[in-house]
Amino acid sequence: MLKKTARMAIALGITAGLVSATGTAAATDHGAGPVVRTDKGTVRGTVTDTARVFQGVPYAAPPTGERRWAPTAPARRWHGVLDASRPGSACPQTGSTPPAGPASLDEDCLFVNVTTPRTVSAEPRPVMVYLHGGDHTDGSGDMHGARRLAARGDVAVVTVNYRLGALGYLAHPGLEGRRGESGNYGFLDQQAALRWVQRNAAAFGGDRDNVTLFGESSGAYSTCAHLVAPSSAGLFHRAVLQSGACLATAHTRERADALEQGEEAARAIGERVTEDDGTRPGEPADRRTGRRTDWRTAEPEDLVYDFGRSPCPYGPVYGGRLLPRTPREAFATGEFNRVPVLQGINREEGRAGVYGAEMGKKSETKDPAATLDEADYLERLDDAFGPEKATAVAARYPVVAYDGSPALALEAVLTDSDLARLTVDTGRVLSRAVPTYTYEFADHETPWYADAESYPKPSFPMGAAHTFELPYLFELSEFEPLTDAQRRLSDSMIRIWSDFARTGEAPWKPTTPAAPNAYSLASGPGGSHPVDFAKDHRYGFWKSLD
């Protein structure tokens, strides 16, 4: 989770004081909302019962025109007071990855949102900077409301928009010479946002020397990249990885592979543009529409169309000056940014993927009652592991052991074989060099999507599936409200996350190379307690298949 560091030195309703007693620039409350002076100009936000919120604050120049597929450029200064009462545009995306951000075609999208407690603090507050998930193709910072996190955690929370999909992560030989290595524009945006925090934390009441970088899913994999990027050193002081184990090779793009995939993606974009224009590839521009067939100058809708549909997975590219070593290589040699790490997963991560498989089968068969059967289960094991290993996996995860549900058996396999195993491996290697704490979000009854018509419930309970911890940390309109028991767990999780941001410690035993200590976070009977994470997720079995 990303927390915004903000420094407020003026009590509510008082309209003076350019500088606080500690020498920090102060936010001033006017009738229209609190005002803060940033390094590029003055912004006016809003105030609620518990928090001050500043949305749509530019941290970089719009990546449009000649700045498309170029390193992040500084924001321009502005005159007067910028209205920061509403979020800025999300970066171009389809809005298809739940919990999804809004569909957008606006490339002028590099904004941060800052949320701080309403009350005044004599000391600067820890800052938490959050990188949203969404497969590096969807999402936006403003969809993660941070009022409870800021107020109950007594922290400043910053959420970030960064370039996504082809616009953020397309690596291509034709872009290599443009002032840097291609494929890491979204990552460079994140670095620019962290530098913005360094320059402006004090103005919002935050401590620039106590910044926690946290993210979920692809946001966690981005955080992993910052852990190993030499140029990210000093921009953050703690890291939280939610559902993103740094040693996951599937999320580690090597430069040679990324360039090859990028060429394929560029061809797919070009074909899409040609299809729209009715022109032949290579023609300069269609006389009727004025649109160009060159993929570099494609309209945003053609680039968004490519998101998730081309052969190119998106995310940071390793190999080169910006990211010279993968996390696996950097952790093995100790050459990474050494900060305390809180890492973890959701107990039933794989149920999100199984949900998609079940919904896909309903669609394919045109049968709303269709569910995954044992043949589907065995076929997917075969595809994932090959015939020999699939037999061993099926024997270890028999459908009968999961209440006869092929879907639940498949979920356990997906969770244990991937994120759980890699979380143990990541914890062991990190803990050789830095304080490392491991959690497992394990609430059995979690909020469902508010739009139940678009997201009908599956035949099995979702439990602690991928992304389902997010409503416990943020206000997310995509989910139903928390129950009283869930809200108590939310309060506990906010306290753990914010205390970690404050001290670099969690209230349970740290992970060590010899002992993958972990802590389960749950409401209801049993509540939160220490767990044998490696045993629960059959770590030994999966290592035996390597």
C-alpha positions in Angstrom: 0.0 0.0 0.0 1.2 3.4 -0.8 1.1 6.0 2.0 1.2 9.6 1.4 3.5 11.6 3.5 2.1 14.9 4.4 2.9 17.6 6.8 0.1 19.7 8.3 1.1 22.5 10.7 -2.1 24.5 10.9 -5.1 23.5 13.0 -8.5 23.3 11.3 -10.1 26.6 10.6 -7.0 28.7 11.2 -5.9 30.6 8.1 -2.3 31.7 8.6 1.1 30.4 9.2 3.3 30.0 6.2 5.8 27.9 8.2 5.2 25.6 11.2 7.0 25.7 14.4 9.3 23.0 13.1 10.1 24.9 10.0 7.9 22.8 7.7 5.7 24.4 5.1 2.1 24.2 6.4 -1.3 23.5 4.7 -3.7 26.4 5.2 -7.4 25.8 5.4 -9.6 28.2 3.4 -13.3 28.0 3.0 -12.8 26.1 -0.3 -10.4 23.6 1.2 -6.8 23.2 2.5 -4.0 24.8 0.5 -0.4 23.5 0.1 2.5 25.0 -1.8 4.4 22.3 -3.7 7.7 22.8 -5.6 5.8 23.5 -8.8 2.8 25.6 -7.5 0.0 25.8 -5.0 -2.8 23.2 -4.7 -6.1 23.3 -3.0 -7.6 20.0 -1.8 -10.6 18.9 0.2 -11.1 18.0 3.9 -13.3 15.3 5.4 -14.1 14.4 8.9 -10.8 12.4 9.2 -8.5 13.4 6.4 -7.2 16.0 4.0 -7.1 14.8 0.4 -5.3 16.3 -2.6 -6.0 14.6 -5.9 -4.7 15.0 -9.5 -1.4 16.8 -8.5 1.0 16.7 -11.5 4.3 15.1 -10.7 5.7 15.1 -14.2 5.1 16.6 -17.7 2.4 14.9 -19.8 4.0 12.0 -21.7 2.4 13.2 -25.0 3.7 14.1 -28.4 7.5 13.8 -28.5 7.4 12.6 -24.9 5.6 9.5 -25.8 8.0 6.5 -25.3 10.5 8.8 -23.7 11.9 9.1 -20.1 9.7 11.0 -17.6 10.1 14.8 -17.9 9.7 17.3 -15.1 6.3 18.9 -14.6 5.9 22.6 -15.5 5.3 25.3 -12.9 1.8 26.7 -12.7 0.4 30.0 -11.5 -2.5 30.5 -9.2 -4.0 27.7 -7.1 -4.5 24.3 -8.8 -7.8 22.6 -8.0 -6.9 19.3 -6.4 -10.4 18.3 -5.4 -10.8 15.7 -8.2 -8.5 13.0 -9.5 -6.6 13.5 -12.8 -7.1 11.2 -15.8 -6.1 7.5 -15.5 -3.4 6.4 -17.9 -4.7 4.8 -21.1 -6.3 1.4 -20.4 -9.4 -0.7 -21.0 -10.4 -0.9 -17.3 -10.8 -4.6 -17.6 -8.7 -6.0 -14.7 -10.8 -6.2 -11.5 -10.8 -4.3 -9.3 -10.5 -2.1 -12.5 -9.8 1.5 -12.9 -11.8 3.6 -15.4 -11.3 3.1 -19.1 -9.2 5.9 -20.4 -7.5 7.2 -23.6 -5.9 10.3 -22.0 -2.1 10.2 -22.1 -1.9 13.3 -19.9 -2.1 11.1 -16.8 0.9 11.5 -14.6 -0.6 12.5 -11.3 -0.3 11.7 -7.6 -3.0 11.8 -4.9 -2.0 12.7 -1.3 -4.1 11.8 1.7 -3.1 12.9 5.2 -4.8 12.9 8.6 -7.0 15.9 9.3 -5.3 16.5 12.7 -2.0 18.3 13.2 1.1 16.5 14.1 4.1 18.1 15.9 6.4 15.5 14.2 6.5 14.6 10.5 4.5 11.5 9.6 5.8 8.4 7.8 5.0 8.5 4.1 3.6 5.5 2.3 3.7 5.5 -1.5 1.4 2.9 -3.1 1.8 1.4 -6.6 -1.4 -0.1 -7.8 -1.8 -3.5 -9.4 -3.6 -4.4 -12.7 -1.0 -6.4 -14.7 0.8 -3.2 -15.7 -2.1 -2.6 -18.0 -5.0 -1.3 -15.8 -5.6 0.7 -12.7 -5.0 4.1 -11.2 -4.0 5.6 -8.0 -7.2 7.4 -7.2 -9.3 4.2 -7.1 -7.6 3.4 -3.8 -9.1 5.7 -1.3 -6.7 6.2 1.6 -8.7 8.1 4.2 -8.9 5.3 6.8 -5.3 4.3 6.2 -4.0 7.8 6.7 -6.2 8.7 9.7 -6.0 5.4 11.6 -2.4 4.8 10.7 -1.3 8.4 11.3 0.6 8.4 8.0 0.6 10.4 4.8 -0.4 8.2 1.8 0.5 8.9 -1.8 -1.0 6.9 -4.7 0.5 7.1 -8.1 -0.6 7.0 -11.8 2.1 5.6 -14.1 2.2 4.7 -17.8 0.7 1.3 -18.5 0.7 -1.4 -21.2 2.4 -0.6 -24.5 2.8 3.1 -23.6 4.6 2.2 -20.3 6.5 -1.0 -21.0 6.9 -1.6 -24.8 10.6 -2.5 -25.5 11.5 -2.2 -29.1 14.7 -1.8 -31.1 13.3 1.3 -32.8 13.0 3.0 -29.4 16.3 2.0 -27.9 18.1 5.2 -28.9 15.6 7.6 -27.4 17.5 9.0 -24.4 17.6 5.6 -22.7 16.6 2.0 -22.8 13.1 1.2 -24.0 10.5 -0.7 -22.0 10.8 1.0 -18.6 8.8 4.2 -19.0 6.2 3.2 -16.4 9.0 2.4 -14.0 10.7 5.7 -14.7 7.4 7.4 -13.9 7.4 5.6 -10.5 10.9 6.9 -9.8 9.8 10.4 -10.8 6.9 10.1 -8.3 9.3 9.0 -5.5 11.5 12.0 -6.3 8.4 14.2 -6.1 7.8 12.8 -2.7 11.3 13.6 -1.6 10.8 17.3 -2.7 7.3 17.7 -1.4 6.8 15.4 1.6 7.4 18.2 4.2 4.8 20.5 2.5 2.1 17.9 3.3 3.5 17.0 6.8 5.4 13.9 5.8 8.9 12.7 6.5 11.1 12.4 3.4 13.5 10.3 5.4 10.8 7.7 6.3 9.2 6.6 3.0 7.6 3.2 2.6 7.1 1.9 -1.0 4.3 -0.7 -1.2 2.3 -2.3 -3.9 0.0 -5.1 -4.7 0.4 -7.7 -7.5 2.1 -5.9 -10.4 2.6 -3.0 -8.0 4.6 -5.4 -5.8 6.7 -6.6 -8.8 7.4 -2.9 -9.5 8.5 -2.6 -5.9 10.8 -5.5 -6.4 12.3 -3.7 -9.3 13.0 -0.6 -7.1 14.7 -2.9 -4.6 17.3 -3.7 -7.2 17.5 -0.5 -9.2 20.6 1.5 -8.3 18.9 4.8 -9.1 16.1 4.0 -6.7 18.5 4.0 -3.7 17.5 6.5 -1.0 14.1 7.2 -2.5 12.4 4.8 0.0 13.3 3.2 3.3 11.0 0.2 3.7 9.1 -2.0 1.3 5.8 -3.9 1.4 5.1 -6.6 -1.2 1.5 -7.7 -1.4 0.9 -10.8 -3.6 4.1 -10.4 -5.6 7.1 -12.5 -4.7 10.3 -11.0 -6.1 11.8 -14.3 -7.4 8.9 -14.9 -9.8 10.6 -15.4 -13.1 7.3 -15.0 -15.0 7.3 -11.4 -14.0 11.0 -10.8 -14.7 11.4 -9.7 -18.3 14.9 -10.0 -19.7 15.8 -7.4 -22.3 16.4 -9.7 -25.2 13.0 -11.4 -24.7 11.3 -8.1 -24.1 12.7 -6.6 -27.4 11.5 -9.7 -29.3 8.1 -9.5 -27.7 7.9 -5.8 -28.4 8.5 -6.3 -32.1 5.6 -8.7 -32.1 3.4 -6.3 -30.2 4.3 -3.4 -32.5 3.3 -5.6 -35.5 0.0 -6.3 -33.7 -0.6 -2.6 -33.1 0.3 -1.8 -36.7 -2.2 -4.4 -37.9 -4.9 -2.9 -35.7 -4.2 0.6 -37.1 -4.3 -0.6 -40.6 -7.5 -2.5 -39.9 -9.1 0.8 -38.6 -7.8 3.0 -41.5 -8.3 0.6 -44.4 -4.7 1.5 -45.5 -1.7 -0.7 -46.2 1.1 -0.9 -43.7 3.8 1.7 -44.4 1.4 4.3 -46.0 2.1 7.7 -44.5 -1.4 8.7 -43.6 -5.0 8.0 -44.7 -6.2 11.0 -46.7 -9.7 10.6 -45.4 -9.0 10.2 -41.7 -5.6 11.7 -41.5 -4.5 8.8 -39.2 -1.1 7.2 -39.6 -0.4 3.5 -39.9 3.0 3.8 -38.2 2.6 2.1 -34.8 4.7 4.8 -33.1 2.1 7.4 -33.9 -1.0 5.2 -33.3 -4.0 6.6 -31.6 -4.3 5.7 -27.9 -7.4 3.5 -28.6 -5.2 1.3 -30.9 -2.6 1.0 -28.2 -5.2 0.3 -25.5 -6.7 -2.3 -27.8 -3.4 -4.1 -27.7 -3.3 -4.2 -23.9 -3.4 -7.8 -22.8 -4.0 -9.1 -26.3 -0.6 -9.0 -27.9 2.1 -11.7 -27.3 4.0 -9.2 -25.1 3.6 -9.3 -21.3 4.2 -5.9 -19.7 6.4 -4.9 -16.7 9.9 -3.7 -15.9 12.7 -4.9 -18.3 15.9 -6.2 -16.8 19.3 -5.9 -18.4 20.9 -2.4 -18.9 21.9 0.6 -16.8 18.5 1.1 -15.2 17.9 -2.5 -14.0 21.2 -4.3 -14.5 20.3 -7.3 -12.4 17.2 -9.3 -11.9 15.9 -9.6 -8.3 17.2 -13.2 -8.2 20.7 -12.1 -9.3 20.7 -9.0 -7.0 19.5 -10.8 -3.9 22.0 -13.7 -4.5 24.9 -11.2 -4.6 23.6 -8.8 -2.0 23.6 -5.9 -4.5 20.2 -4.4 -3.8 18.7 -1.5 -1.8 18.8 -2.9 1.7 15.6 -1.9 3.5 13.2 -3.8 5.8 10.6 -5.8 3.9 7.1 -6.9 4.8 5.9 -9.5 2.2 2.9 -11.8 1.9 0.1 -13.4 -0.1 -3.5 -14.2 0.3 -4.2 -17.7 1.4 -6.4 -18.6 -1.7 -4.7 -16.4 -4.3 -5.5 -18.8 -7.1 -9.2 -18.6 -6.7 -9.3 -15.4 -8.8 -7.8 -17.3 -11.7 -10.1 -20.3 -11.2 -13.0 -17.8 -11.1 -12.0 -16.6 -14.5 -11.8 -20.2 -15.8 -15.3 -21.0 -14.5 -16.7 -17.8 -16.0 -15.0 -18.6 -19.3 -16.5 -22.1 -19.4 -20.0 -20.7 -18.8 -19.4 -18.3 -21.7 -18.0 -21.0 -24.0 -20.8 -23.5 -23.3 -23.5 -20.9 -23.1 -24.5 -22.7 -19.9 -24.8 -20.4 -16.9 -24.7 -23.5 -14.6 -21.4 -24.8 -16.0 -18.6 -25.4 -13.5 -15.1 -26.9 -13.8 -15.2 -30.7 -13.7 -12.4 -33.2 -12.9 -11.5 -33.6 -16.6 -10.9 -29.8 -16.7 -8.8 -30.1 -13.6 -6.6 -32.8 -14.9 -6.2 -31.1 -18.3 -5.0 -27.9 -16.7 -2.5 -29.8 -14.6 -1.2 -31.5 -17.7 -0.9 -28.2 -19.5 0.9 -26.6 -16.5 3.3 -29.3 -15.4 3.5 -31.9 -18.2 2.1 -35.5 -17.9 4.6 -37.0 -15.4 4.5 -34.1 -12.9 0.8 -33.7 -13.3 0.2 -37.2 -12.1 2.2 -36.5 -8.9 0.4 -33.2 -8.4 -3.1 -34.8 -8.8 -2.1 -37.5 -6.3 -1.0 -34.8 -3.8 -4.1 -32.6 -4.4 -6.9 -35.1 -5.0 -10.3 -33.6 -5.7 -11.9 -35.6 -2.9 -9.7 -33.8 -0.4 -11.4 -30.5 -1.4 -15.0 -31.4 -0.8 -15.1 -33.0 -4.3 -14.6 -29.6 -5.9 -12.2 -29.5 -8.9 -12.2 -25.7 -8.7 -10.9 -25.7 -5.1 -8.3 -28.4 -5.8 -7.0 -26.4 -8.8 -6.9 -23.2 -6.7 -4.7 -24.9 -4.1 -2.4 -26.1 -6.8 -2.1 -22.7 -8.3 -1.5 -20.9 -5.0 1.0 -23.4 -3.6 3.0 -24.0 -6.8 3.5 -20.3 -7.6 3.1 -17.5 -5.1 3.4 -19.5 -1.9 6.5 -21.3 -2.9 8.1 -18.2 -4.3 7.2 -16.2 -1.2 9.1 -18.7 1.0 12.1 -18.5 -1.4 12.0 -14.7 -1.5 11.8 -14.5 2.3 14.7 -16.8 2.8 17.1 -15.0 0.5 16.0 -11.5 1.6 16.3 -12.3 5.3 20.0 -13.0 4.8 20.5 -9.3 4.4 17.5 -7.3 5.7 14.8 -7.6 8.3 12.0 -9.6 6.6 8.5 -10.3 7.8 6.0 -12.6 6.1 2.2 -12.5 6.4 -0.8 -14.4 5.0 -4.1 -12.7 4.5 -6.6 -15.5 5.3 -10.0 -14.1 6.0 -12.6 -16.7 5.1 -15.5 -14.3 4.4 -14.4 -11.4 2.3 -16.5 -8.7 0.6 -17.7 -9.5 -2.9 -17.8 -7.1 -5.9 -20.4 -4.4 -5.6 -21.4 -4.9 -9.2 -22.7 -8.5 -8.8 -24.3 -8.4 -12.2 -20.9 -7.9 -13.9 -19.2 -10.2 -11.5 -21.6 -13.1 -10.6 -20.5 -15.2 -7.7 -18.9 -18.5 -8.6 -19.8 -22.0 -7.5 -17.2 -21.9 -4.7 -16.4 -19.5 -2.0 -13.8 -16.9 -3.0 -12.3 -16.5 0.5 -8.9 -14.8 0.5 -8.5 -14.6 -3.3 -6.1 -12.3 -5.2 -6.8 -8.6 -4.5 -9.4 -9.4 -1.8 -7.2 -7.9 0.9 -7.4 -4.5 -0.7 -10.8 -3.4 0.8 -9.2 -3.9 4.3 -6.6 -1.3 3.5 -8.3 1.1 1.2 -11.8 2.5 0.4 -12.6 0.7 -2.9 -16.0 1.3 -4.4 -15.6 -1.9 -6.5 -16.3 -4.0 -3.3 -19.2 -4.3 -0.9 -18.8 -2.6 2.5 -16.9 -4.4 5.3 -18.8 -6.1 8.0 -18.1 -5.2 11.7 -15.7 -8.2 12.0 -14.0 -7.3 8.8 -13.6 -3.8 9.9 -11.9 -4.9 13.1 -9.5 -6.9 11.0 -9.0 -3.9 8.7 -8.1 -1.8 11.8 -5.5 -4.4 12.8 -4.0 -4.6 9.3 -3.8 -0.8 9.0 -2.0 -0.7 12.4 0.5 -3.4 11.2 1.2 -1.7 7.9 1.6 1.8 9.4 3.7 0.6 12.3 5.9 -1.2 9.8 6.2 2.1 7.9 7.1 3.8 11.2 9.6 1.3 12.6 10.5 -1.3 10.0 9.2 -4.1 12.3 6.1 -6.3 12.5 4.6 -7.7 15.7 5.7 -11.3 15.0 8.9 -13.3 14.5 10.9 -12.3 11.4 11.5 -14.7 8.6 15.0 -16.2 8.6 16.8 -18.4 6.1 16.1 -21.4 8.4 12.6 -20.5 9.6 10.0 -19.0 7.2 8.0 -17.6 10.1 4.7 -16.2 9.0 1.6 -14.7 10.5 -2.0 -15.3 9.5 -4.4 -12.3 9.3 -8.0 -13.3 9.7 -11.2 -12.4 11.5 -13.7 -14.7 13.3 -12.8 -17.9 15.2 -9.1 -18.3 15.6 -8.4 -14.8 14.4 -4.8 -13.8 13.6 -2.0 -16.2 14.7 1.4 -17.6 13.7 1.3 -20.2 11.0 3.7 -22.8 9.5 3.4 -21.2 6.1 5.8 -23.6 4.3 4.0 -26.7 5.6 0.5 -25.3 5.0 1.4 -24.7 1.3 3.4 -28.0 0.8 6.6 -26.1 0.1 8.7 -29.3 0.3 6.6 -31.1 -2.3 6.9 -28.3 -4.8 10.7 -28.0 -4.3 11.0 -31.7 -4.9 9.5 -31.2 -8.4 12.1 -28.6 -9.4 
